[in-house]
């Protein structure tokens, strides 16, 4: 009830709901997005990573593919609860940020030689 006084109509009550930003996850509808930083060597050779989930648990993932620009992993049912569909949840989209090492001139030369080898 808002501002009810004798002889007047009650006023409307307005609620403003603002979402707080989460330190790890970005919300996209019912889905969540998580960015994970990994070193270049793991992006090229595969790795095991532990991914935090919304409820505080962690999930271990094995990545066997080469992680390239735009690569993402989707965990079904690990996003936000869907209020209109009881028991269903959105997805968790994991995006990767590849950390490049600092290289000496000799290391850079070696990398160029390795990457430009023609094995055919």
MOPAC internal coordinates of N, CA, C and O (Angstrom, degrees):
PM7 1SCF
backbone

  N    0.0000 0     0.00 0     0.00 0    0    0    0
  C    1.4476 1     0.00 0     0.00 0    1    0    0
  C    1.5324 1   107.04 1     0.00 0    2    1    0
  O    1.2310 1   121.04 1   -46.41 1    3    2    1
  N    1.2959 1   115.61 1   133.59 1    3    2    1
  C    1.4530 1   118.70 1  -177.96 1    5    3    2
  C    1.5122 1   111.73 1  -121.84 1    6    5    3
  O    1.2310 1   120.21 1   -54.45 1    7    6    5
  N    1.2886 1   117.20 1   125.55 1    7    6    5
  C    1.4681 1   125.03 1   174.34 1    9    7    6
  C    1.5276 1   113.29 1    47.91 1   10    9    7
  O    1.2310 1   120.17 1  -127.64 1   11   10    9
  N    1.2939 1   117.27 1    52.36 1   11   10    9
  C    1.4664 1   119.20 1   177.19 1   13   11   10
  C    1.5232 1   109.36 1   -84.00 1   14   13   11
  O    1.2310 1   121.11 1   -57.78 1   15   14   13
  N    1.3044 1   115.47 1   122.22 1   15   14   13
  C    1.4678 1   120.76 1   174.07 1   17   15   14
  C    1.5209 1   107.29 1  -133.44 1   18   17   15
  O    1.2310 1   119.98 1   -26.47 1   19   18   17
  N    1.3091 1   117.65 1   153.53 1   19   18   17
  C    1.4651 1   119.57 1  -178.93 1   21   19   18
  C    1.5292 1   111.50 1   -57.66 1   22   21   19
  O    1.2310 1   120.74 1   -46.41 1   23   22   21
  N    1.3243 1   116.19 1   133.59 1   23   22   21
  C    1.4585 1   121.88 1   176.53 1   25   23   22
  C    1.5226 1   114.48 1    84.45 1   26   25   23
  O    1.2310 1   119.10 1  -174.73 1   27   26   25
  N    1.3174 1   119.33 1     5.27 1   27   26   25
  C    1.4737 1   121.14 1   178.19 1   29   27   26
  C    1.5231 1   109.34 1  -127.69 1   30   29   27
  O    1.2310 1   121.47 1   -18.74 1   31   30   29
  N    1.3033 1   114.79 1   161.26 1   31   30   29
  C    1.4647 1   120.75 1   175.92 1   33   31   30
  C    1.5312 1   109.10 1   -81.81 1   34   33   31
  O    1.2310 1   120.67 1   -36.01 1   35   34   33
  N    1.3461 1   116.32 1   143.99 1   35   34   33
  C    1.4688 1   117.92 1   177.38 1   37   35   34
  C    1.5354 1   110.30 1   -64.89 1   38   37   35
  O    1.2310 1   120.93 1   -36.46 1   39   38   37
  N    1.2967 1   115.83 1   143.54 1   39   38   37
  C    1.4678 1   120.86 1   179.94 1   41   39   38
  C    1.5282 1   110.12 1   -82.75 1   42   41   39
  O    1.2310 1   121.27 1   -17.14 1   43   42   41
  N    1.3408 1   115.17 1   162.86 1   43   42   41
  C    1.4641 1   120.94 1   177.11 1   45   43   42
  C    1.5229 1   109.61 1   -75.84 1   46   45   43
  O    1.2310 1   121.35 1   -28.71 1   47   46   45
  N    1.3152 1   115.02 1   151.29 1   47   46   45
  C    1.4620 1   121.15 1   174.04 1   49   47   46
  C    1.5234 1   106.80 1  -108.73 1   50   49   47
  O    1.2310 1   121.04 1   -52.18 1   51   50   49
  N    1.3224 1   115.62 1   127.82 1   51   50   49
  C    1.4550 1   120.35 1  -178.90 1   53   51   50
  C    1.5226 1   109.39 1  -111.11 1   54   53   51
  O    1.2310 1   120.90 1   -50.05 1   55   54   53
  N    1.3371 1   115.88 1   129.95 1   55   54   53
  C    1.4537 1   121.32 1   176.67 1   57   55   54
  C    1.5174 1   108.36 1  -109.24 1   58   57   55
  O    1.2310 1   120.63 1   -43.30 1   59   58   57
  N    1.3096 1   116.41 1   136.70 1   59   58   57
  C    1.4583 1   121.16 1   174.90 1   61   59   58
  C    1.5294 1   106.80 1  -115.78 1   62   61   59
  O    1.2310 1   120.90 1   -59.64 1   63   62   61
  N    1.3318 1   115.88 1   120.36 1   63   62   61
  C    1.4564 1   121.26 1   179.98 1   65   63   62
  C    1.5244 1   107.26 1  -108.10 1   66   65   63
  O    1.2310 1   120.95 1   -59.19 1   67   66   65
  N    1.3129 1   115.78 1   120.81 1   67   66   65
  C    1.4654 1   120.64 1   179.07 1   69   67   66
  C    1.5257 1   109.00 1  -119.89 1   70   69   67
  O    1.2310 1   120.72 1   -47.83 1   71   70   69
  N    1.3277 1   116.22 1   132.17 1   71   70   69
  C    1.4574 1   120.37 1   177.72 1   73   71   70
  C    1.5129 1   109.55 1   -79.96 1   74   73   71
  O    1.2310 1   120.97 1   -42.76 1   75   74   73
  N    1.3204 1   115.75 1   137.24 1   75   74   73
  C    1.4534 1   119.93 1   174.09 1   77   75   74
  C    1.5272 1   108.30 1   -86.23 1   78   77   75
  O    1.2310 1   121.12 1   -34.18 1   79   78   77
  N    1.2959 1   115.45 1   145.82 1   79   78   77
  C    1.4593 1   120.74 1   178.12 1   81   79   78
  C    1.5245 1   109.27 1   -74.99 1   82   81   79
  O    1.2310 1   120.39 1   -47.24 1   83   82   81
  N    1.3275 1   116.86 1   132.76 1   83   82   81
  C    1.4603 1   122.09 1   178.85 1   85   83   82
  C    1.5260 1   108.73 1   -87.81 1   86   85   83
  O    1.2310 1   119.65 1   -36.71 1   87   86   85
  N    1.3422 1   118.27 1   143.29 1   87   86   85
  C    1.4676 1   119.48 1  -177.31 1   89   87   86
  C    1.5352 1   114.26 1   -68.26 1   90   89   87
  O    1.2310 1   119.43 1   159.37 1   91   90   89
  N    1.3394 1   118.69 1   -20.63 1   91   90   89
  C    1.4618 1   120.65 1  -178.10 1   93   91   90
  C    1.5291 1   114.07 1  -114.57 1   94   93   91
  O    1.2310 1   120.37 1   141.11 1   95   94   93
  N    1.3190 1   116.90 1   -38.89 1   95   94   93
  C    1.4563 1   121.43 1  -170.65 1   97   95   94
  C    1.5279 1   112.27 1  -105.71 1   98   97   95
  O    1.2310 1   121.55 1   -33.15 1   99   98   97
  N    1.3317 1   114.64 1   146.85 1   99   98   97
  C    1.4643 1   121.66 1   172.00 1  101   99   98
  C    1.5197 1   106.19 1  -114.54 1  102  101   99
  O    1.2310 1   120.45 1   -49.89 1  103  102  101
  N    1.3128 1   116.74 1   130.11 1  103  102  101
  C    1.4657 1   121.11 1  -178.05 1  105  103  102
  C    1.5126 1   110.40 1   -87.67 1  106  105  103
  O    1.2310 1   121.28 1   -44.59 1  107  106  105
  N    1.3374 1   115.15 1   135.41 1  107  106  105
  C    1.4608 1   123.36 1   173.95 1  109  107  106
  C    1.5255 1   107.05 1  -132.34 1  110  109  107
  O    1.2310 1   120.54 1   -94.36 1  111  110  109
  N    1.3238 1   116.58 1    85.64 1  111  110  109
  C    1.4651 1   120.24 1  -174.74 1  113  111  110
  C    1.5151 1   108.87 1    68.47 1  114  113  111
  O    1.2310 1   120.25 1    56.24 1  115  114  113
  N    1.3436 1   117.12 1  -123.76 1  115  114  113
  C    1.4605 1   121.07 1   177.70 1  117  115  114
  C    1.5297 1   111.70 1   -89.59 1  118  117  115
  O    1.2310 1   120.13 1   172.24 1  119  118  117
  N    1.3225 1   117.36 1    -7.76 1  119  118  117
  C    1.4597 1   121.64 1   180.00 1  121  119  118
  C    1.5223 1   110.34 1   -92.08 1  122  121  119
  O    1.2310 1   121.64 1   -23.74 1  123  122  121
  N    1.3278 1   114.48 1   156.26 1  123  122  121
  C    1.4557 1   121.53 1   174.26 1  125  123  122
  C    1.5145 1   108.76 1  -119.36 1  126  125  123
  O    1.2310 1   120.77 1   -32.07 1  127  126  125
  N    1.3078 1   116.14 1   147.93 1  127  126  125
  C    1.4595 1   121.50 1   177.36 1  129  127  126
  C    1.5197 1   108.50 1  -118.64 1  130  129  127
  O    1.2310 1   120.93 1   -43.80 1  131  130  129
  N    1.3387 1   115.83 1   136.20 1  131  130  129
  C    1.4555 1   122.60 1   179.02 1  133  131  130
  C    1.5181 1   107.86 1  -131.35 1  134  133  131
  O    1.2310 1   120.34 1   -47.98 1  135  134  133
  N    1.3348 1   116.95 1   132.02 1  135  134  133
  C    1.4594 1   121.39 1   176.97 1  137  135  134
  C    1.5213 1   108.30 1  -104.86 1  138  137  135
  O    1.2310 1   121.06 1   -51.51 1  139  138  137
  N    1.3433 1   115.59 1   128.49 1  139  138  137
  C    1.4572 1   122.47 1  -178.66 1  141  139  138
  C    1.5221 1   108.03 1  -117.66 1  142  141  139
  O    1.2310 1   120.69 1   -48.73 1  143  142  141
  N    1.3305 1   116.28 1   131.27 1  143  142  141
  C    1.4618 1   120.72 1   178.51 1  145  143  142
  C    1.5250 1   109.13 1   -94.66 1  146  145  143
  O    1.2310 1   120.92 1   -49.76 1  147  146  145
  N    1.3499 1   115.84 1   130.24 1  147  146  145
  C    1.4665 1   120.32 1   177.33 1  149  147  146
  C    1.5238 1   108.59 1  -134.76 1  150  149  147
  O    1.2310 1   120.41 1   -27.69 1  151  150  149
  N    1.3476 1   116.83 1   152.31 1  151  150  149
  C    1.4626 1   119.47 1   178.18 1  153  151  150
  C    1.5272 1   111.51 1   -72.54 1  154  153  151
  O    1.2310 1   120.76 1   -23.90 1  155  154  153
  N    1.3218 1   116.15 1   156.10 1  155  154  153
  C    1.4655 1   122.68 1  -177.91 1  157  155  154
  C    1.5205 1   112.05 1   -54.99 1  158  157  155
  O    1.2310 1   119.78 1   138.39 1  159  158  157
  N    1.3173 1   118.03 1   -41.61 1  159  158  157
  C    1.4660 1   119.90 1  -177.32 1  161  159  158
  C    1.5236 1   110.81 1   -60.94 1  162  161  159
  O    1.2310 1   119.88 1   142.12 1  163  162  161
  N    1.3269 1   117.83 1   -37.88 1  163  162  161
  C    1.4683 1   120.32 1   178.11 1  165  163  162
  C    1.5278 1   111.18 1   -72.88 1  166  165  163
  O    1.2310 1   120.36 1   147.11 1  167  166  165
  N    1.3142 1   116.92 1   -32.89 1  167  166  165
  C    1.4641 1   120.19 1   177.71 1  169  167  166
  C    1.5297 1   110.73 1   -65.03 1  170  169  167
  O    1.2310 1   120.42 1   147.15 1  171  170  169
  N    1.3269 1   116.81 1   -32.85 1  171  170  169
  C    1.4642 1   121.19 1  -177.96 1  173  171  170
  C    1.5199 1   113.35 1   -87.99 1  174  173  171
  O    1.2310 1   120.03 1   151.95 1  175  174  173
  N    1.3278 1   117.54 1   -28.05 1  175  174  173
  C    1.4656 1   119.92 1  -172.23 1  177  175  174
  C    1.5233 1   114.18 1  -113.10 1  178  177  175
  O    1.2310 1   119.59 1   173.76 1  179  178  177
  N    1.3221 1   118.38 1    -6.24 1  179  178  177
  C    1.4569 1   121.14 1  -177.94 1  181  179  178
  C    1.5167 1   110.36 1    96.37 1  182  181  179
  O    1.2310 1   120.87 1   -17.21 1  183  182  181
  N    1.3100 1   115.93 1   162.79 1  183  182  181
  C    1.4607 1   119.14 1  -177.46 1  185  183  182
  C    1.5234 1   110.73 1  -168.36 1  186  185  183
  O    1.2310 1   121.66 1   -12.59 1  187  186  185
  N    1.3058 1   114.43 1   167.41 1  187  186  185
  C    1.4647 1   123.03 1   170.01 1  189  187  186
  C    1.5171 1   106.06 1  -110.46 1  190  189  187
  O    1.2310 1   120.67 1   -50.23 1  191  190  189
  N    1.3280 1   116.32 1   129.77 1  191  190  189
  C    1.4563 1   119.87 1   178.43 1  193  191  190
  C    1.5208 1   109.53 1  -130.70 1  194  193  191
  O    1.2310 1   121.27 1   -26.83 1  195  194  193
  N    1.3124 1   115.17 1   153.17 1  195  194  193
  C    1.4487 1   122.20 1   175.83 1  197  195  194
  C    1.5276 1   107.17 1  -105.06 1  198  197  195
  O    1.2310 1   120.72 1   -57.00 1  199  198  197
  N    1.3163 1   116.24 1   123.00 1  199  198  197
  C    1.4659 1   121.76 1  -175.58 1  201  199  198
  C    1.5287 1   109.68 1  -110.20 1  202  201  199
  O    1.2310 1   119.87 1   -53.73 1  203  202  201
  N    1.3399 1   117.85 1   126.27 1  203  202  201
  C    1.4664 1   119.16 1   176.73 1  205  203  202
  C    1.5270 1   110.90 1   -70.24 1  206  205  203
  O    1.2310 1   120.94 1   -36.71 1  207  206  205
  N    1.3243 1   115.80 1   143.29 1  207  206  205
  C    1.4594 1   121.81 1   176.95 1  209  207  206
  C    1.5263 1   108.70 1  -108.75 1  210  209  207
  O    1.2310 1   120.51 1   -15.32 1  211  210  209
  N    1.3056 1   116.63 1   164.68 1  211  210  209
  C    1.4647 1   122.39 1  -174.36 1  213  211  210
  C    1.5283 1   112.77 1   -59.57 1  214  213  211
  O    1.2310 1   119.71 1   142.88 1  215  214  213
  N    1.3052 1   118.16 1   -37.12 1  215  214  213
  C    1.4606 1   121.24 1  -176.98 1  217  215  214
  C    1.5177 1   114.56 1   -80.53 1  218  217  215
  O    1.2310 1   120.04 1  -177.18 1  219  218  217
  N    1.3394 1   117.52 1     2.82 1  219  218  217
  C    1.4569 1   120.87 1   179.70 1  221  219  218
  C    1.5211 1   113.53 1   100.72 1  222  221  219
  O    1.2310 1   119.71 1   167.85 1  223  222  221
  N    1.3272 1   118.16 1   -12.15 1  223  222  221
  C    1.4514 1   120.75 1   177.48 1  225  223  222
  C    1.5316 1   109.66 1   -76.56 1  226  225  223
  O    1.2310 1   121.20 1    -2.51 1  227  226  225
  N    1.3290 1   115.31 1   177.49 1  227  226  225
  C    1.4581 1   120.66 1   175.08 1  229  227  226
  C    1.5154 1   108.92 1  -131.86 1  230  229  227
  O    1.2310 1   120.90 1   -29.32 1  231  230  229
  N    1.3242 1   115.89 1   150.68 1  231  230  229
  C    1.4630 1   121.95 1   178.57 1  233  231  230
  C    1.5185 1   107.45 1  -123.45 1  234  233  231
  O    1.2310 1   120.63 1   -49.62 1  235  234  233
  N    1.3353 1   116.39 1   130.38 1  235  234  233
  C    1.4570 1   120.97 1   176.86 1  237  235  234
  C    1.5230 1   109.29 1   -87.94 1  238  237  235
  O    1.2310 1   120.97 1   -50.57 1  239  238  237
  N    1.3170 1   115.74 1   129.43 1  239  238  237
  C    1.4666 1   121.78 1   179.37 1  241  239  238
  C    1.5203 1   109.84 1  -119.93 1  242  241  239
  O    1.2310 1   120.93 1   -39.13 1  243  242  241
  N    1.3168 1   115.84 1   140.87 1  243  242  241
  C    1.4578 1   121.51 1   172.46 1  245  243  242
  C    1.5222 1   106.79 1  -108.05 1  246  245  243
  O    1.2310 1   120.92 1   -57.31 1  247  246  245
  N    1.3257 1   115.84 1   122.69 1  247  246  245
  C    1.4610 1   121.68 1   178.98 1  249  247  246
  C    1.5276 1   106.85 1  -107.75 1  250  249  247
  O    1.2310 1   120.51 1   -65.39 1  251  250  249
  N    1.3277 1   116.63 1   114.61 1  251  250  249
  C    1.4583 1   121.37 1   179.91 1  253  251  250
  C    1.5262 1   112.18 1  -100.64 1  254  253  251
  O    1.2310 1   120.25 1   161.83 1  255  254  253
  N    1.3269 1   117.13 1   -18.17 1  255  254  253
  C    1.4602 1   121.26 1  -178.18 1  257  255  254
  C    1.5294 1   110.02 1   -83.07 1  258  257  255
  O    1.2310 1   121.31 1   -16.64 1  259  258  257
  N    1.3284 1   115.10 1   163.36 1  259  258  257
  C    1.4613 1   120.37 1   171.71 1  261  259  258
  C    1.5163 1   107.46 1   -75.73 1  262  261  259
  O    1.2310 1   120.54 1   -50.64 1  263  262  261
  N    1.3202 1   116.58 1   129.36 1  263  262  261
  C    1.4598 1   121.08 1   179.39 1  265  263  262
  C    1.5221 1   107.77 1   -85.55 1  266  265  263
  O    1.2310 1   120.94 1   -67.87 1  267  266  265
  N    1.3142 1   115.81 1   112.13 1  267  266  265
  C    1.4635 1   123.24 1  -176.68 1  269  267  266
  C    1.5244 1   109.72 1  -112.00 1  270  269  267
  O    1.2310 1   119.88 1   -12.09 1  271  270  269
  N    1.3367 1   117.84 1   167.91 1  271  270  269
  C    1.4745 1   119.10 1   177.74 1  273  271  270
  C    1.5285 1   110.79 1   -55.48 1  274  273  271
  O    1.2310 1   120.80 1   -49.06 1  275  274  273
  N    1.3084 1   116.08 1   130.94 1  275  274  273
  C    1.4630 1   121.87 1  -179.14 1  277  275  274
  C    1.5203 1   113.90 1    89.13 1  278  277  275
  O    1.2310 1   119.73 1   173.83 1  279  278  277
  N    1.3344 1   118.13 1    -6.17 1  279  278  277
  C    1.4612 1   121.80 1   179.84 1  281  279  278
  C    1.5224 1   109.08 1   -65.88 1  282  281  279
  O    1.2310 1   120.65 1   -44.01 1  283  282  281
  N    1.3123 1   116.36 1   135.99 1  283  282  281
  C    1.4570 1   120.46 1   174.32 1  285  283  282
  C    1.5118 1   109.39 1  -147.46 1  286  285  283
  O    1.2310 1   121.50 1   -28.23 1  287  286  285
  N    1.2928 1   114.73 1   151.77 1  287  286  285
  C    1.4634 1   122.82 1   178.41 1  289  287  286
  C    1.5190 1   106.84 1  -112.97 1  290  289  287
  O    1.2310 1   120.16 1   -41.68 1  291  290  289
  N    1.3215 1   117.30 1   138.32 1  291  290  289
  C    1.4653 1   121.34 1  -179.02 1  293  291  290
  C    1.5225 1   109.61 1  -115.60 1  294  293  291
  O    1.2310 1   120.95 1   -54.99 1  295  294  293
  N    1.3275 1   115.79 1   125.01 1  295  294  293
  C    1.4555 1   121.39 1   173.92 1  297  295  294
  C    1.5216 1   107.74 1  -102.27 1  298  297  295
  O    1.2310 1   120.79 1   -69.83 1  299  298  297
  N    1.3203 1   116.09 1   110.17 1  299  298  297
  C    1.4619 1   122.17 1  -178.20 1  301  299  298
  C    1.5265 1   110.57 1   -65.02 1  302  301  299
  O    1.2310 1   120.67 1   -44.00 1  303  302  301
  N    1.3240 1   116.32 1   136.00 1  303  302  301
  C    1.4603 1   121.80 1   173.07 1  305  303  302
  C    1.5233 1   115.52 1    72.31 1  306  305  303
  O    1.2310 1   119.95 1  -159.99 1  307  306  305
  N    1.3347 1   117.70 1    20.01 1  307  306  305
  C    1.4635 1   120.03 1   179.50 1  309  307  306
  C    1.5264 1   112.05 1  -113.31 1  310  309  307
  O    1.2310 1   120.36 1  -163.62 1  311  310  309
  N    1.3312 1   116.92 1    16.38 1  311  310  309
  C    1.4584 1   121.42 1   179.00 1  313  311  310
  C    1.5223 1   111.65 1   -96.75 1  314  313  311
  O    1.2310 1   121.14 1    30.72 1  315  314  313
  N    1.3264 1   115.42 1  -149.28 1  315  314  313
  C    1.4652 1   121.71 1  -178.67 1  317  315  314
  C    1.5252 1   110.80 1   -76.46 1  318  317  315
  O    1.2310 1   120.88 1   -30.20 1  319  318  317
  N    1.3224 1   115.92 1   149.80 1  319  318  317
  C    1.4629 1   120.91 1   175.34 1  321  319  318
  C    1.5249 1   108.74 1   -66.26 1  322  321  319
  O    1.2310 1   120.89 1   -40.24 1  323  322  321
  N    1.3299 1   115.91 1   139.76 1  323  322  321
  C    1.4629 1   121.04 1   178.72 1  325  323  322
  C    1.5277 1   108.01 1   -91.91 1  326  325  323
  O    1.2310 1   120.13 1   -68.79 1  327  326  325
  N    1.3333 1   117.35 1   111.21 1  327  326  325
  C    1.4639 1   119.74 1  -173.74 1  329  327  326
  C    1.5311 1   114.03 1   -63.50 1  330  329  327
  O    1.2310 1   119.81 1   151.15 1  331  330  329
  N    1.3260 1   117.97 1   -28.85 1  331  330  329
  C    1.4663 1   120.44 1  -177.28 1  333  331  330
  C    1.5246 1   112.64 1   -90.00 1  334  333  331
  O    1.2310 1   120.49 1   170.96 1  335  334  333
  N    1.3435 1   116.67 1    -9.04 1  335  334  333
  C    1.4576 1   120.88 1   179.83 1  337  335  334
  C    1.5272 1   108.26 1  -127.81 1  338  337  335
  O    1.2310 1   120.91 1   -84.48 1  339  338  337
  N    1.3053 1   115.86 1    95.52 1  339  338  337
  C    1.4614 1   122.09 1  -174.31 1  341  339  338
  C    1.5299 1   111.59 1   -56.12 1  342  341  339
  O    1.2310 1   121.06 1   -49.32 1  343  342  341
  N    1.3150 1   115.58 1   130.68 1  343  342  341
  C    1.4536 1   121.07 1   176.77 1  345  343  342
  C    1.5174 1   115.33 1    83.74 1  346  345  343
  O    1.2310 1   119.81 1   171.94 1  347  346  345
  N    1.3247 1   117.97 1    -8.06 1  347  346  345
  C    1.4654 1   120.44 1  -179.18 1  349  347  346
  C    1.5212 1   110.27 1   -98.11 1  350  349  347
  O    1.2310 1   121.50 1   -29.26 1  351  350  349
  N    1.3354 1   114.74 1   150.74 1  351  350  349
  C    1.4627 1   121.06 1   179.55 1  353  351  350
  C    1.5223 1   108.71 1  -134.13 1  354  353  351
  O    1.2310 1   121.88 1   -22.27 1  355  354  353
  N    1.3287 1   114.01 1   157.73 1  355  354  353
  C    1.4560 1   120.34 1   173.93 1  357  355  354
  C    1.5255 1   109.68 1   -74.26 1  358  357  355
  O    1.2310 1   120.39 1    10.43 1  359  358  357
  N    1.3213 1   116.86 1  -169.57 1  359  358  357
  C    1.4618 1   122.34 1  -177.21 1  361  359  358
  C    1.5226 1   111.01 1  -106.22 1  362  361  359
  O    1.2310 1   121.26 1   -18.14 1  363  362  361
  N    1.3249 1   115.20 1   161.86 1  363  362  361
  C    1.4544 1   122.38 1   172.62 1  365  363  362
  C    1.5185 1   107.37 1  -107.76 1  366  365  363
  O    1.2310 1   120.49 1   -63.16 1  367  366  365
  N    1.3383 1   116.66 1   116.84 1  367  366  365
  C    1.4624 1   122.23 1   179.09 1  369  367  366
  C    1.5179 1   108.18 1   -98.07 1  370  369  367
  O    1.2310 1   120.76 1   -60.78 1  371  370  369
  N    1.3144 1   116.16 1   119.22 1  371  370  369
  C    1.4549 1   120.93 1  -179.15 1  373  371  370
  C    1.5176 1   108.37 1  -102.12 1  374  373  371
  O    1.2310 1   121.18 1   -60.27 1  375  374  373
  N    1.3325 1   115.36 1   119.73 1  375  374  373
  C    1.4621 1   121.71 1   177.02 1  377  375  374
  C    1.5194 1   107.70 1  -108.07 1  378  377  375
  O    1.2310 1   121.07 1   -29.35 1  379  378  377
  N    1.3167 1   115.55 1   150.65 1  379  378  377
  C    1.4616 1   119.98 1  -174.09 1  381  379  378
  C    1.5169 1   110.91 1  -114.85 1  382  381  379
  O    1.2310 1   121.66 1   -43.96 1  383  382  381
  N    1.3144 1   114.43 1   136.04 1  383  382  381
  C    1.4507 1   122.53 1   174.76 1  385  383  382
  C    1.5239 1   105.48 1  -112.25 1  386  385  383
  O    1.2310 1   120.54 1   -65.80 1  387  386  385
  N    1.3371 1   116.57 1   114.20 1  387  386  385
  C    1.4555 1   121.23 1  -175.52 1  389  387  386
  C    1.5242 1   109.02 1   -89.19 1  390  389  387
  O    1.2310 1   121.50 1   -55.80 1  391  390  389
  N    1.3279 1   114.73 1   124.20 1  391  390  389
  C    1.4607 1   121.25 1   179.69 1  393  391  390
  C    1.5309 1   108.62 1   -92.74 1  394  393  391
  O    1.2310 1   120.97 1   -59.05 1  395  394  393
  N    1.3179 1   115.75 1   120.95 1  395  394  393
  C    1.4577 1   120.75 1  -179.47 1  397  395  394
  C    1.5205 1   109.98 1   -89.51 1  398  397  395
  O    1.2310 1   120.26 1   -39.37 1  399  398  397
  N    1.3437 1   117.11 1   140.63 1  399  398  397
  C    1.4679 1   119.64 1   179.63 1  401  399  398
  C    1.5222 1   110.81 1   -79.82 1  402  401  399
  O    1.2310 1   121.30 1   -20.43 1  403  402  401
  N    1.3205 1   115.12 1   159.57 1  403  402  401
  C    1.4602 1   119.31 1   171.58 1  405  403  402
  C    1.5192 1   106.85 1   -83.36 1  406  405  403
  O    1.2310 1   120.17 1   -46.07 1  407  406  405
  N    1.3282 1   117.28 1   133.93 1  407  406  405
  C    1.4553 1   121.85 1  -175.12 1  409  407  406
  C    1.5247 1   111.05 1  -120.69 1  410  409  407
  O    1.2310 1   121.66 1   -32.87 1  411  410  409
  N    1.3126 1   114.43 1   147.13 1  411  410  409
  C    1.4637 1   119.16 1   171.76 1  413  411  410
  C    1.5221 1   107.82 1   -77.43 1  414  413  411
  O    1.2310 1   119.96 1   -10.27 1  415  414  413
  N    1.3108 1   117.68 1   169.73 1  415  414  413
  C    1.4668 1   121.18 1   178.04 1  417  415  414
  C    1.5197 1   111.10 1   -60.58 1  418  417  415
  O    1.2310 1   120.26 1   140.65 1  419  418  417
  N    1.3284 1   117.11 1   -39.35 1  419  418  417
  C    1.4705 1   120.55 1   179.72 1  421  419  418
  C    1.5342 1   110.10 1   -65.52 1  422  421  419
  O    1.2310 1   120.34 1   137.14 1  423  422  421
  N    1.3144 1   116.95 1   -42.86 1  423  422  421
  C    1.4633 1   120.33 1   178.27 1  425  423  422
  C    1.5276 1   111.02 1   -62.56 1  426  425  423
  O    1.2310 1   120.34 1   139.11 1  427  426  425
  N    1.3068 1   116.96 1   -40.89 1  427  426  425
  C    1.4706 1   120.83 1   177.76 1  429  427  426
  C    1.5230 1   110.25 1   -61.87 1  430  429  427
  O    1.2310 1   120.31 1   137.36 1  431  430  429
  N    1.3279 1   117.01 1   -42.64 1  431  430  429
  C    1.4555 1   122.23 1   178.18 1  433  431  430
  C    1.5284 1   109.65 1   -61.08 1  434  433  431
  O    1.2310 1   120.22 1   135.09 1  435  434  433
  N    1.3355 1   117.18 1   -44.91 1  435  434  433
  C    1.4653 1   121.55 1   179.60 1  437  435  434
  C    1.5227 1   111.43 1   -63.12 1  438  437  435
  O    1.2310 1   120.33 1   138.26 1  439  438  437
  N    1.3258 1   116.97 1   -41.74 1  439  438  437
  C    1.4723 1   120.83 1   179.10 1  441  439  438
  C    1.5288 1   110.25 1   -62.49 1  442  441  439
  O    1.2310 1   120.22 1   136.26 1  443  442  441
  N    1.3206 1   117.18 1   -43.74 1  443  442  441
  C    1.4706 1   120.55 1   178.97 1  445  443  442
  C    1.5218 1   109.46 1   -60.04 1  446  445  443
  O    1.2310 1   120.15 1   136.04 1  447  446  445
  N    1.3271 1   117.32 1   -43.96 1  447  446  445
  C    1.4725 1   120.71 1   179.71 1  449  447  446
  C    1.5201 1   111.86 1   -63.46 1  450  449  447
  O    1.2310 1   120.55 1   137.77 1  451  450  449
  N    1.3077 1   116.55 1   -42.23 1  451  450  449
  C    1.4722 1   120.23 1   179.83 1  453  451  450
  C    1.5342 1   110.97 1   -65.56 1  454  453  451
  O    1.2310 1   120.71 1   134.95 1  455  454  453
  N    1.3131 1   116.24 1   -45.05 1  455  454  453
  C    1.4635 1   119.95 1  -174.77 1  457  455  454
  C    1.5276 1   113.16 1   -76.27 1  458  457  455
  O    1.2310 1   119.78 1   161.11 1  459  458  457
  N    1.3052 1   118.03 1   -18.89 1  459  458  457
  C    1.4613 1   119.60 1  -179.56 1  461  459  458
  C    1.5165 1   112.40 1  -103.40 1  462  461  459
  O    1.2310 1   119.68 1  -173.88 1  463  462  461
  N    1.3229 1   118.22 1     6.12 1  463  462  461
  C    1.4686 1   121.24 1   176.21 1  465  463  462
  C    1.4917 1   109.57 1   -60.87 1  466  465  463
  O    1.2310 1   120.49 1   -41.14 1  467  466  465
  N    1.3031 1   116.67 1   138.86 1  467  466  465
  C    1.4577 1   122.31 1   176.69 1  469  467  466
  C    1.5114 1   107.80 1  -108.11 1  470  469  467
  O    1.2310 1   120.58 1   -75.02 1  471  470  469
  N    1.3202 1   116.50 1   104.98 1  471  470  469
  C    1.4664 1   120.92 1  -177.25 1  473  471  470
  C    1.5133 1   112.67 1   -90.38 1  474  473  471
  O    1.2310 1   119.37 1  -175.78 1  475  474  473
  N    1.3010 1   118.81 1     4.22 1  475  474  473
  C    1.4688 1   120.47 1  -177.46 1  477  475  474
  C    1.5052 1   112.16 1   -88.52 1  478  477  475
  O    1.2310 1   120.10 1   180.00 1  479  478  477

